[in-house]
Amino acid sequence: MIALPYIGSHLHGSFGLGASSVMTTALVVSVLVYCAMGCGRALGGVAITSNIMEMVPKHFMGRVQNTFYFAGTSLQLFLSLAVGTVSHKKGLALGFYMIGSLYLLAAVFGSWPGAGARVQEKASEAEDLVIG
């Protein structure tokens, strides 16, 4: 998408409507993907904050949130430097592989059942034994 101004300035009507419609389609698809990813990020943030608020006592909430935000900012800073360096020295594709593998790792760990689910299951089984 960074090449769009360059391409637009050199077209001068040589390709006419065909090239501009291809560029418009690419731009519309890019904007829609950007919006979908932003919505996913927002929903993920709400889900994480809700889970933290359920698990952490109120008097520890500020400390826990600051710790997570600090860890996230540190990870973002480290990864931006690492991906930039690898992309510059080894190739852009390797940088994309690094980011993709990070998303894959996050998806795997996000779908992994946590210890809280097992504790709730055991608690409900204990309640069933007492009641039944």
SULHU-V511697 format. One record per run of one state. SS is the DSSP state (H for helix, E for strand, L for the rest). FROM is the first residue (numbers start at 0). TO is the last residue. Records with the same first field share a line. If there is no record, write none. Layout:
SS=FROM-TO, FROM-TO
//
This chain:
L=0-2, 11-15, 55-56, 89-90, 111-113, 131-131
H=3-10, 16-54, 57-88, 91-110, 114-130
//
